Each structure stands twice: as structure tokens, then as C-alpha cells.
Amino acid sequence: MEMEDIQITQLESAAIFKKTNFPVTLKFENVVYKIKPKSEGMFKNSSKSEEEKIILKGITGIVFPCEMLAMLGPSGSGKTTLLTGLGGRLSGRLDGTITYNGMPFKNAMKRYTGFVTQDDVLYPHLTVTETLVYTALLRLPKTLSHMEKVAHAEAVISQLGLIKCKDSIIGGPLLRGISGGERKRVSIGQEMLINPSLLFLDEPTSGLDSTTAQKIVSTLWELVNGGRTIVMTIHQPSSRLFYMFHKVLLLSEGNPLYFGRGEDVMAYFSSIGFSPSIAMNPSDFLLDLANGVIDDPQEDQASIKQTLVTAFKTNLLDGVKEELQKYDDNEDQEKLQKGKLNQWSNTWWQQSVVLFRRGMKERKHESFSSLKVGQVFVVSILCALLWWRSSDIQDQIGLLFFSSSFWGFYPLFQAIFTFPQERMMLEKERSSGMYRLSSYFMSRIVGDLPMELVLPTIFVIITYWTTGLKQSPMNFFSTLFTVLYGVLVSQGLGLALGAMIMDQKSATVLGSVIMLSFTLVSGYFVHYVPSFISWIKYISVSQYTFKLLLGSQYEAGEMYHCGIGNATCYVQDFPAIKSVGLGDKAISVVALTIMLVGYRFLAYLALMRIGVTKK
């Protein structure tokens, strides 16, 4: 896609930071989250494996518009779990009450909510501009024109200070791209595009230097001043960042130790007998407390934590609950209901087109890599040399069987990696309500067709005319059609396996076993398959493809040279052909058609569980 050069004025750029139309007040009361740990080992005590582990132990709080809440605590304290639950993205047993302007989380709320994960899930080969423009085209409403959506993306680039790297690719572990701070700003920019009322961020300053972290939090401060509500987890902010937070929630092992204004936190802990012996960063001091570490080495860490939990319940919890009860959300609830929009910003077709263009832009580097193209060319040349002008029927049947086998395995393994590689992106974008699953699925299937069909076409063109196969257009196109149809069916099987298992190694092993089974019963290696296992051939892609390839070259009643002298035999009596047969071509086409549709349907059903909020 060509990116338009648009001159963004200061007024247009500032429009992204305008006051939100729907201020959202977030309330959470007595939030408890429990999980059942998985049993390990076959001799583990079953009663213990059923015990639930409590991750969050009754968290209560409220965040108003124009407020930024920072959740602090050591690793494993439950920060990210709570953030995910507040953002409506946590599956499992979540008890308590979480409301947004007095209403529970619904799909319509996704239109007002932004969520920035700790790991920046971005396409590595897209540039900064392309990443934000494609997001704008998907997430901004269809009432805006294409140019207006691009202008919004350019405005976000300007406000986040990404102009210098706007034409640089995102990059990845093995691909050099923009810096970590720039990647984080791109992730934030994706959520800013929808002008969110409520923004969640998981460790937005993780791995960044203090200056870059300051820039990011300053940007968030501008958003807060526009009437937004921001909730973030942060591990160890500098003192300069700490005093920018309106409210602070301190967690330790799922227990709240403090909830209130950030500027009052040090005074509160001093009032209950915990104060630093030297001047230090407040966040460092709070983390020490959450870990049960104080200046007195004689104090037990567990008892310190319990003392802090008890102090919170005694001194702060009643005040927090009183703040929740004072807030009247009826007026804000009416505003949110009046502004309720359809779940989807764009039509099914618009989403499919944008996803198709983005997918082609991202995957063209991998799909048409020199390694894959070279691999097919080498195999094609080898086949051409090995079967050069061969007139022996056994050799010709061997070529047809190899073609059906090679183009059964190759697309299968290519397709197996499709959805596992994109799982994180699909979870992220589906959780934010960016597009319909059907739009993504269709764009992905159609986008893979060029690569899936071009290479086997090249293979057939090279091998067909250099070997001893029948040199007529009708036979050629029949062979080409059969190979391509078999490729699409094998691809569907790979998509289904990848989507159902979502583990590349496991799916590859299972795919190998299945395809080898299909190959062994296809009638080439074993002419008389035992009845107790012969049922496999009725679901074998290889068997139907091989049968159609034989039918593209031979017909019943046709003769071939056999034995000594001028003796001839019927081709249908040749052992490798007799075991498969030359009739019932229509049945083979119908069987492959059922597999073509059925495998993709299974893949779609398997994907339905990805990125769907269970709450």
C-alpha cells in the first residue's frame, strides 16, 4: 500500500488528544481471582491438585476520569492479573464487582477501551506508519474517509514523537528495526487512535531508560488531562514518575497494602510505624515493604506483610468503600448508553480488504523467500532430469505418485505454522474488538493462495513437458488442476492441525504421522491393504490425488507395451494402477471438495476460542 504524504497541522494533531466524549469511572470491589493449579506427574495427590490458588484476595478501588492509577508490587503480586481482569480480558473464576460507569463489561465497551500489553505485539516487516495506518483503517469508524483515518494515524505519529522513524520497519529479534522505546510508543499509538475513554497499560516503561520512560508517562499525562481514565502496572518507577500518579495501589501476594493518593503514601506508612531510615525513591521503599523487607533484620517477612495487610483493612479499606458509595454513576451510565455504538467499526468487507492488504505486505518477505522458491526449483529440475523423456509406465506412475506426495507434505507443513505464529497478534486484536474472526480467516486464506498456487504451478510446468507424460494441453491442465486441488486440501489439513493444537512441534509431528499414513494406504506401496486398516484410504488426501493424477494420463482400455517383443497389456491391469483404479473420478473430486471445506471449517471453529473474553 502506498502511504499518502499528509501535512498535519498543530490543530489536527491536537485533535487526537481532545477531551473524550464518554468519561468512564472504573469501580472494582472485593475482586477475587482463583485458579486450579495443574497436577504434575501421574502420582500426584489428586486432592491437593483440586485445591484452588487465590491470586487476588479482595481488591477494592475506584478511578475517576482525569486520574491515573499506578499498580505497584513485586513480581507475582497479581498486578498484571488484576489489570487484565479490569480490562475485561481475564478468563476463569473472577469474583467481585467490576463496573464501568455502573455497567458490567460488554463488547460495546471495547470501543471505549484501550489495552497496551507488556510485550509489544507488532508485525516486524511493517513500517511505523503502515502499522498505525492499518490499525486506523480497522479501528476507526466507517463514517471517516480513508484520508481522514490516515490523517489520524499521522497525528498520533506526530504527538508521540515518531516522525524520525515513521518510515522505519518495526523489526524483531532477528530483524533490525526501531528501538524499544519507539516500539512501546507505537503500541500506545495503536490504542490512542480510537480516542479511548479508558486506557490500560501493562508495564509501559519496562526495559526503557528513565528519559524515554518520562516521555511515555508525560504523554499519558496529556491523555489524562483530556478526561480519560488510565490504569497501569509499573514495577519500579523513578521518583520523578512516581509523583505523576494520582493514585497508587500497592499489592503483595494478591493482598492490597495501600490504595489512595500517591502523594500521601509515604505519610500513611510513617503513621503506622514504617518509614525509611534514609531518603529514598518512594517506589523502592514500597517494593521493600511489599516484599516484607525493613531495616530491622530480626523482623520476619511474613509477619511484616500480615501487619501491613491488617493495617490496610483497619485504616484505609473503610475510606475506599465510602468513596465508592458516594459516587453516583447514573448520569455517566446514561451518557454511555446514549453513545452506544455497533460492536464493529467497519463492514465485513472493509475489514477483509484491509487485513488482506496488511497480510500481503507483511508476509511477502517470507512467502516468496529465495529459500522456498529455490527449494521448489531444485526439486523440479531434479525431477526433470530423473524422468527425462521416460516412456516406461512404471517410471511415469512413480513421477505421478511423487508429485502427489511432495505436494501433500509441502503445503501441509507450510500451513501448520500459520496460526501458531499469529496467535499473540490474533489474541491482542480480537480482544480489542478490532475485527470479526471471519474477516481475518477469509483474508488469511485468500492471502495465502498466491504462494500456495504459484510454486506448484511452476513445478508442473517444468516437470510435465520434460518428462514422458502425454504432451497434450488437455492432459496437462488436468494434471495441473489435480495438483493444485490437492495442494489446497493439504493446506486446509495443515491449517486445521495448527489451529487445533497451537503448538508448532506437536502439530508438525501429528501432521507427519497423518500424511505418512495417507501415503502408505494410497495404493502405490501396498497394492492389497488389509481390510482392518483399509478404511484410512477413504479419508486419504494422497489416495484421491494420486487416483486423479492417474486418470489425467491413462484411460480404461488404453494399451501399453509389456513383456517381450510387441506384447501389449491394458493399463488398468498394471498392478500400481489396478490397486487404485481409473474410474470414479467424480467421487474423488467430491471427496476432495468435502475435505477442502471441512478442514477449513474445523480450523475456523478452533480459532473461535482465541481472543474471546470469557467473563
N, C-alpha and C positions, 0 to 999 in steps of 0.2 A: 504494500500500500504506500502511495506517495503521500508524504506529510506536508500539508499546506503551511506556508510561511504566513503567520498571522501576527500583526503588530498589536500587542496587548497594551492598552493604556493603563495608567495607575488606577483609574476608576473601575475598569473591567476586572483588573487583578484583585482589587479590594472587595469586589462583589462576592468572591468565594468566602470571605470572612464576614459577610453581612450577618446581622442577627438572625438566629434561627427562627423559623416560623412556628415551631412547636417545642417550646421548652419542656424538658422532661425531668421530673423529680423521681429519683430512684430510691425505693424503700426496700429494705430487707430485714426480716425479723425472725430471730431464732432459726437461722439456716443451719441445717444438719445434713451431712452427706456421709453415707455409709457404703462400703464396698465389701464384697466377699472375696477374700484372697484365694487365688487358685491353689489347689493342692499340688504338691510337688512330690513325685515319687509314688510308686504303687503301694507302698507300705505305710503311707502317712495316715495318721489317725483321722478318720472321717469326721468325728465330732468336732475336732479342732478346725478342720478345713471349712466347716459351716459357720464358724464364728465370724461376725461382721467386724470390720475395722472402721472405726469412726475417724474420718478425715477432717470434717468440720464439726465443731462442737458448740453450736448455738451462737451464731454470729448475728449481731443486730446493728443497724445503722441507717443513715439517710443522707443522701447527697442531693443538693438543690441545683438548679441551673445557676451558672456563673460560679460554680465550685469545682475544684479539682481535688479528688481524693487519692492519696497515695497509700498503698498497702505494703507494709514492710514486714520483714520476718526472715529468719534463716531458711535455707533450703529444706524443703519438706514440711514447712509450716502450714501449707494449704493456701498460699496466696493465689497461685495460678488456678487451682481448683475452684476457689471462690469467684475469681474473675470470670472463669468460663461459665460457672453457674449463673452469675448475674447477667452475663451476655446471652443467656438462653441457648448455650451450646453444650451443656453437660448432660450426658445420658446417665441413666442409673437412678438410684434411690436418693432423691434430693427432697428433704423435708423442710418445712418452714414456709414463710410467705415472702415472695419477691414480686413487687408491683412497679409499674411504670405509669406514673400519674394515676395510681389507684387501680390499674388494669393489669391482669396477668400477661405474660409474654405470648404474643401471637405472631403469625407470619407477617402480618402487616407492619409489625414493629420493626422488622428488618429494614424497612425503608427509611427509618429514622436512626438506625444504629450502625456504628462503625466498629470494627474489631480488628486490631493490629496484633498479630501473633508475634511471639518472641523470635521465631525463625522466619526470616524473610522469604516467603514462598513466591518466587518470581521466575518467569521464563528467561533463561540465560542469554538467548540469542537476540532478544528484542532490545531495542534501544529504550532509553528512559522515556522519550516522547511517545514511542509506539506503545509502551506498556500502559502509560496513563491515558492515551487516546483510545485504545481498545477498551480499557476499563470504563471510560466515559461513554463510549458508544453502547456499552452493555448496561450500565447502571443508571445513566441519566434518562429521564422520561422521554417518550417519543414525541411529546409536544415541542421539544427543542429540535432544531435542524442540525444536520451534520456539522455545519460550520460552527454553530453555537456550542456544540459538545466539544469540538476541537479547541475552541477558544477557552472553555472551562479548563481543559487539560493544560493548555499553555499558561493559564493564570495560576494554576497550582504550581507549575514548574517555576514560575517567577517568584511566587511567595515563599517557596521552600528553598530558594537559592540553588536550583539545579540547572540554571541556564548554561553554565560552562560544560556540563556533562550531558546535556539533553540529547545529543546525537551519539553518545557512547552506549555500547551494549551493557546489559546488566552484569553478565559474567557469572561464573560459577567456580566450583572447586578446581576444575582443570581448564578454565577459560577465563582469561584476564578481563576484568571489566571495571566497573566503578567501585569506589571504596565502601567500607561497611557503613559509615555514616550516611553516605548518599543512598545506599540500598534501603536503610531504615527510613529515610525521608521519602523515598519512592513508595514504600509500603504505607506510610502515613498519608501520602498524597492520594493513594487509591481510595482511602476511606473519606478523605476530605472532599472528594469530587461530589459526593451525594449531599454535601452540606448537612452532616449528621447532627441530630439533637443530642445524642448520647454516644460517647466515644470511649471504647475500652482499649487499653494498650497493655500488653504483657512484656515487661522489661524493655521499654523503648530505648533505654540508654545502655543496654548490655553490650559490653565489648567496645564501647566508644570512649574516646578521650574526653576530658572534662569540658573542653571548649565546644566540641561537637554536641555533647550531651546538653550543654547550656543552650545551644541554638535550638535543639529539638524541643526542650521544655519551654523555651521562650515562645516558640511557635504555638505550642499547646496553650500557653497563657493567652495568646491572642484569640484563640478559638473560645476559650472560657469566657473572655470578656464579651464575646458575641452572643452570650446566653446559653452556651452549651454546658452539658454536664460531662465531666471527664473522670474516669476511674482508671487507675493504672497500678500495676505492681512494679516495684523498683527495689533492687537489692541493697545497694549501698550508695545513695546519692551524696554528693558533696554538700557541705553546709549551705553553700550559695543556692543550690537547688532545693534543699530541704525547706527553706523558709519561703519558697514559692508555692508550697502546697497549702491549700485552705484547710483541708482535713487530713488526718493521719489515722490509719488503722494498723495497729501492731499485733501480729499473730505469733503464737508459739505452740507448735504441735496441735494446730487446729483450734486453740483457745484464744479469745481476744484478751489482750493485755491493756489496750488503750484504744479509745475512739473519741476523737474530738479535734479541736483546732490545733494545727501544727505549732503555732507559737506558744501554746500552753503546755506542751507535752513535758518539757523539762521541769516546769514548776510543779506539775502534778506528781511526777516521780520523786521529786525532792520532798514533797509533802508527805509521802508515805515511807520516807526513810531511804530512798535510793537516789544518790546524786554522785556525779563523777568527782574523783579526787583532784583531777586536773581539767583544764579547759580542753574540750574535745568536740569533734563533729557530733551533732545530736544523733545522726543515724548510726554512727559507730556505737554510741552509748546504748541506743535502743536495741541493737542487734546483740550486744553483750547481755543485756537483760533478758532478751528472748531466749538466749542460749543458757541462761542461769548462771552467768559469769559476772561476779562483782569483785571488788578489791580484796575482800576477806576470803582467803583460800580455804578457810575452815568450813565455810558455808556449803551445804550440799546443793547441787544444781537443781535437783528435783524439788527440794523444799522451797528454793527461791522461786521457781516457776509457779508452784502452787500458791505461794504467798501473793504473787502478782495477779494470778487469776482470781483469787479471793478478793483482793483489793479492788479489782475492776468491778466485780459484782456488787461490792459494798458501796463504792464511791461514785462510779460512773454509769452503771447499767440503768439505774432508775432515771437518770437525767436523759440518757439516749432514748429510752422508751417514751418519756414525756415529750421529747422533741418530735417523735413520730406521731404521737396522738394529737399534738397541736396542729399539725399540718392538715389542711383541708384540701383534698385533691379533686373535689367535684368540678371546680372550674377548669382546671387543667385537663381533666378527663374529658370534659365536653369539647375542649379545643382539639384534642387528639382524635376524638370520634368524628368531629366535623371535617377534619383534614384527612380522614382515612382514604387511602388510595387503593387501587387494584394491587394485587400482590406483585405483578410483573410490570417492569418499566417499559418493556418493548414487546412487540409481537413475536410469535414463534419464528416467523420467517426472518425478521431483523436479527434476532439472536443467532439463528443458524448461520446467516451470512457473515456476521462479524466473527463468530467462532471459527468458521471455515477459513476466513482470510487470516486470522491470527494464527491458527494451527499451521497453515501452509507456510507462513512467514517464519515460524519457529522451527518447524520440522524439516524444512527443505535442506538444511545443512546435514541432517542425519539421514534422511530418506535417500537422497541422491549422493551419498558419500562415495568417494572414489573406491573405497574398500568393497562396498556392496556391489557397485557396478562392475568393478574388476573381477569380483568373485564369479558373477554370472557369465561374464565374457570368457573367463578361463575355462569354466565348465562347458560352455557352448563350443569353444574351439576344440577341446579335448574330445567331445562327442563327435564333432565333425570329422576329426582325424581318425578316431577309432572305428566309426561306422562309414567311412568314406566309400560312397557308391556301392554299399554292400547289397547283394541280391539274395543272400541267404535268409530264409524266412525266420530261422531261429534268432539270427542276429537282429533282424528288424523287430521281432517281438521283444527282444531284450532291450532295444532302444526305447520302445513304447513303454515298457514297464519301468525303466529307469526314469523316464520323463514323468510318469505318474507319481513315482516315489519321491523324486527330488522336489517336485512342485507340490508335494504334500507336506514334506518336512519343512522346507524353507519358509513358506508363508506362515506355517503354524508357529514356529519359534519367533518369527518377527512379531506376530500379533500377541503372543503371550506376554510380552513386556509392555504392551500398550497401556493398559490401565494401572498396573502396579507402579509404573514410573510417574503417572499423573495423579496418583491417589491424593497426595498432600494438596495439590492445586485444586482438585475436584472437591475435596472436603472444605477447603477455605472458601471457594467461590459459591458452592452450593449452600453452605451455612449462612452466607450473607444474602442469599436470595438473588444472586446475580442473573441466573438464567434457569430455564427449565432443563431437566435432565434429558428429555427427548431432543431438545435443540442441540445440546452438547453431543449426545450419542450420534445423531444423524450427521452433524458436521464432522465428527471424528471418522465415521465410517466412509463418508464421501471423500474426505480429505486424504484418506489412505489409498484410494483407488488408483491414482496415477502411478505410485510406486509399485503397488501390487500387480498392476496390469502391464506396465511398460517393460519391466525386466523379463517376465515370461514370454512376452511377445518377441523381444529381441532373441531370446533363446530359441524359440520355434523357428524364426526366420533363418537363423544361422544354421541350425541343425537339419531342418527339413529339406532344404534344397541341396545340401551337400551329402546327404545320405541316400540310401536306395529306396526311400519311400516314394509312393506314387506322385509323379510330378504334374498333378492337375490342380487347378485352383479350387475345385470343389473339395477334393481330399485335403488340401492344405487348410482351407478355412474350417473344415470340420475338425481337424486336429487342433487348430488354434483355439477354436471355441471350447473344445473339451478341456484343454489345458487351463484356459482362463477360468472356466467354470469350476474346475477342481480347486484352483488357487483360491477363489472366493469362499468356497466351502471350508477349506482347510484354515483359511484366515478366521472364519467365524468360529471354528472349534478353538482356535488359539485365543480369541477374544473371550469366549465363554470360560475357558480354564483360567485365564488371567484374572477375570473379574470375580470369579467364584472363590479363588484361593488367595489372590492378592499377595502372593509371595513368589518371587521370580524363580528361585531354586526349586521349590516344591512343584510349582506349575510346570517347569521345564521337565522335571523327572516324570511326572504323571503324563505329560504330553508325549514324551518319548515312548513310554510303555504303550499308550493307546495307539499311537501311529505305527509302532512296530507290530502290534497285534493286527491292526488293519492290513498291513503289508503282507504279513505271513499267511493270512487266510484269503488273499486276493486271487489265488489260483495260479500263480506263477511258480512259486517254490514247491508247494504241495498241491498235487492235482486231485487227490482224494482226501479231503479234510474229514476227520472223524465227525460223526453226527452230533456228538455231545458238545462239540465246540464250533460246529459249522454255522451256528446262529450269528456269530460275530460278523460274518461276511455280509449280512443283511444291513448292518449299520456301518460298514466299512467304506470310507471315502475312497480309498485306494482301489477297492474292488470295482466300484461303479465307474470310476475314472478310467481304469485300465480297460474295462469292457467297452466303453465308448471309444477309446483310442483304437482298439482292435477293429471296432465297427467302422471307424473312419478310413481304414486301409483295406479291409477284406470284406467280402460278401459271401453268403452261403451259395454253394455251387461253384465257386471260383476254384481253379486248379493251381497247383504249384509243382515244380519239378522235385521228385523224390526218388530215392533208390538209385539203381544203376541204369545207365542208358537214358532212354527218353521216358521213363516211367513217370506218371503224374498221379497226384493224390488230391483229394478235396481239402481245402484249407480248414474247413470246420472239423476235420478229423485229426488235425495236428494236435498233439497232447496239450500244449500250453493254451491253445485256443478252445479245444474241446471242453476243458475243465471250466472255462468261463462262459463260452457260448457267444454266438454272434447275434442272436435275436433279443427281443425285449429291450430295444434301445429306449423306448418311451418310458419303461419302468425305471431305468437307470436315471433318466433325466428328471423324472418326478421325484425319485428318492433323493437325488442331489438337491433339488429345489426345496424339499422339506427340510433337509439339513441346513441349507443356506439360510432359510428363515428361522428355523428352530434354534440353531446355535446363537444367532444374534439376539433372539428373544430371551434366551437364558442369560446372556451377557447383560442385557438391559435390566432384567429382574435382579441380577446380582448387584448391579450398580445402584439400585434404588435404596440400598441400605447405607450408602456412602453420603456423608454430609447432611443427613436428615436429623433435625433436632428431635430428641426423644424426651419430651417433657410434658 
